[in-house]
Amino acid sequence: MPRIGSSSHGESRLRMLRIMRRGDRHDPKELTVSFRFEGDFAAAFREGRADGLVPGEALKNVVHRTAREHGAGEIEEFGITLCDHVLALHPAITLARVEITEKSWTRLEAGGRPQGQTFMAGTPELKTTAITSNGRQVAVVSGVDELSLMRTAGFTPPPHALAEDGTTDGLQRLLVGALTARWTYSSSDVTFRSFRQGVRAAIIETFAWHASRSVQHTLYAIAEVVLATYQEIADITLALHERPYRPADLFSAGLENPDDLFVALEEPVGTVEVTVERDT
């Protein structure tokens, strides 16, 4: 009989909006949850038996109940609690993995004052986390998706790009892209909010101030800063999806274009990704 190498099942795209009501001030959290489970489910594949399988409706109930009781905090804490609940309720599951994304909402202002109960959609940026647990060990990976960045100056050409007299071609560089970051914690016993805020700040500040010779150069500089600042982070993966622009051709209009006007290109989209690990 053929042997089952591995198997998993679960649910994805469980979307919910949690409103934290604190008097006249309300705070929304829009979450999307995906769950995957591993265990001894060979009978379900070989014999069609449902022993030990978690029905989709039961899983949704666990997610919604946990979100109601614990969803107001950080998504990492919510994910760890979700894994704990599912492993406790379903002994056939030996490994649980939950992935959570959080979409931002921006508080509206009216008459120069922030409103307590009205919002508009925020930027495309998403908070992310992936929790993997077997009930004894917990692995936490946090991150951000779709962090839109642009830099219009401050680039340092690599040595081989310099002319014999030490000058460059004089073109103004433009870098526009969406950055994705994932970092792995060496322990789940950390203050996730402060770490997330600090890593995001390190990404933005390094992108802004680093005398970059290339996208690769900047991504490595970001990783260096993060790993040097946070000993509890074991590694970080950074990916930049560059959105291509080129200077507009104004020759036919009889105008010069000193790299002030750019037009967007649909493709190709450049992608650079690197994982930097702590040197142990």
N, C-alpha and C positions, 0 to 999 in steps of 0.2 A: 504494500500500500504506500503511495506517495506520502512523504513526510511534510508537514506544514512547518516552514522555516520560521515565520513570525506572522502575527496578525494583530490588528487593532480595530477599534470601532469608536464611534462617538458622535458628536453633534458639532456643527459649525454655524457661525453667523447668528448666534443668539443675541439679538439687539435689545437694549433696554435704556430707558432714560430715568435716572434717579434724581428727584428734586429734594434737596435738603432745605427744609423750611426752618429758619431761625428768626421768628418774629416777622418783621417786615422785609427781611433780607432772605432771598432764596438763592441757592447755588445749584446749578444743574451739573450732572455727570452723565454723559452719553457713552455707554460702554457696548462693545461687541465682544462676545465670549465664544471661544471654540474649545472643545474638549476632545481628547483622545485617550483611550484606555488600552492597556495591554494586560493579558492574563491567559489562563488556560481555557480557551474558547474553541478547542478543536472539535468538540461535539456539535457546535453550531454549524461548522463547515461540513463535517463528514456526514452528520445524521440529521441536520436541520433542527436540532434542539435549541431552545432558547435559555437553557440553564446558565445562570450567571450573567447574562446580557442585561445591560441597563436600558430599559425602554426610553425612547426619546422624551416622552411626556414626564416620566419620573425625573430625568435629568434636568429638564427645564424647571420643574418644581424646586429641585435642589438649588439651581442657579438663582432663581427668583427669590427664594427664601433667604439665601445667603446674602444676596444683594440688598435685600430689605434690612437685614440685621448688621451687615458688615461692609456694605458698598460705599459708605461715605468717606472712607479713608483712602489710602494709596492703593493703586491697582495691584501692586505686589502683595500687599497684605491680604487683599480680597482673594487673589489667586491662591495663596498658600492655604487660606481657610477653606476655599472650595475643594482643593485636593484632599485636605484632612477629612472633610465631611463625606466625600464620595468614597474614599478608601475605608472609612469606618462603616459606612452603610452597605458596602458591597464587597464582601471578603474575596470574591473571585477575581477582583481586580488587583493586580500586583504592581502596576505602574500607571500613574495618572499624569497627564500633561495638559495644562490649560494655557491658552494664549488669550490675552486681553488687549484691546486697543481702546483708547479714550480720545474722543473728539472734543475740541474746545468750543466753548461759547463765550462771547464777549458781552459784558454788561453795557447796556445802552445808557447814554447820558441825555438828559432833557433839561433845558434851562441851565446848562453848566453843572448839573448835579447827576451823579450816577444813580440809576434807578434800581430799586431793590428786586423788581420782579419782571424786568423786560430785558431781552437779550437779542443779539444777532449772531449769525454763524461766524466762528473765528477763522483763523488761517487753516490751510490744508494740513498743518503739522499735527501729528498724532503721537500720543504717548503709547508705548508698547511694553509688554512684559510677557515672558514665557516661564512658567513654573513647571518643574518636573519633580515628582515625589513618589517614593515607594513606601511612605509611612515612617521610614527611619532617616532617610537622607533627602534633603531638599536642595535643588539647584535652581537658582534665580538668574535670569537674563533680562535686563531692562534695556530700553532704547527709545529712540525717536524715529519717526518716519516723516518724509516730505518736509524737512526743514529747508525752506527756500532761502537761498543766499545769493548775493551778487556783490562783486568787487570790480571797481572800474579803474583802479590804479594801485600802485604800491608793489608791483611785481619786479623781481630781480631776475634778469636773464641768466641762464646757465653760462659758464665760462666759454663754451664752444660757440655760443650765439653772438659773442662780441666780435666786432670788426677789429682789424689790426690796430686801429687807433683807439680802441677801448669803447667805442660808441655802439649804439644799437641801431635798429632800422627806424626808430622814431615812432613806431606805431603805438597807439594807446591800447592796452590790452583790456579785454572784457571777459569776466568769468561769471556765468549765471548757471546755477544748478540746484538740484534738490538733494539734500544730504540725508542719508540713513545711518544711524549709529546703533550698535548693540554692544553692551558691556556685560561681562559675567562677574558676579560677586563670588568671592571665595567663602562667604558665609551669608546665611539668610538673616543673621542677627545684626542688621544695620538700620539706620534711619533713612528709609528710602526717599523721602521727600527732599531732604537736604542733599543727598547724593545726586539725585536727578537734577536739581537746580544747579549744583556745582558743576556737573559734567556738561550740561547744556551751556552754562556760562563759559567754560573752558573752550568749548567748540567755537562759540561765537567770537570770543576775544582773540583766540589764536588765528582764526580765519581773517579777522580784521587787521591784526598787527604783524602777522608773520611775513617776513620778506620772502615771498614765495618764488621759487624757480619753476615750479610745476604743480599740478594738482597732487601728484604723488608726494611731493615735498611737503605740501601743506597738510595732507592727511597724516603723514608720519609725525609731523610736529604736533598736531592735535593729540595723537595717541601718546606721545611722550609726556605732554603736560598732564593728561588724565592719569596715566600710570604713576607719574611722579607725585601727584597730589593725593591720590586715593589708594592706599596700600590694600584696601579691601577689594579692589577690582583686579581680577586675575588677567583679563585680556579685554581688548576692544576691537570690534570690527567696524570700519568706516567705509562707506560707499558714496561716491558723488556721481550723480547722473547729470552730465553737463547739457544744458540747453543751448544749442548752437545759434549764434548770431554772427552776421558779417556786416561790414560797413556798406551802407547803401551807395550804389553807383549813381552819382549825380552829374557825371560827365556830360551826358546828353542834355541836361538842363543848363549847362554852362556854369555849374557851381562846383566849388571845392567842398570836400567833406573831410575835415580834419578829425575823423573818427568820432564825430558827435552823433551821427544818425546811423542806427543799426537796424537791420531787418532780421526777423526771426526765420530760421530754417526749420522745417519739420524733421529732417533727418540728414545725416546720421546723428544719433545721440551717443556721445562718448560716455563710457562708464569706467570708473576706476574704483577698485575695492582692495582693501588691505586689512589683514588681521594682525595686530601687534600684541605679543604676549609678554608677560613679565619675565625677565631674565632671572631664573632661579639658580 
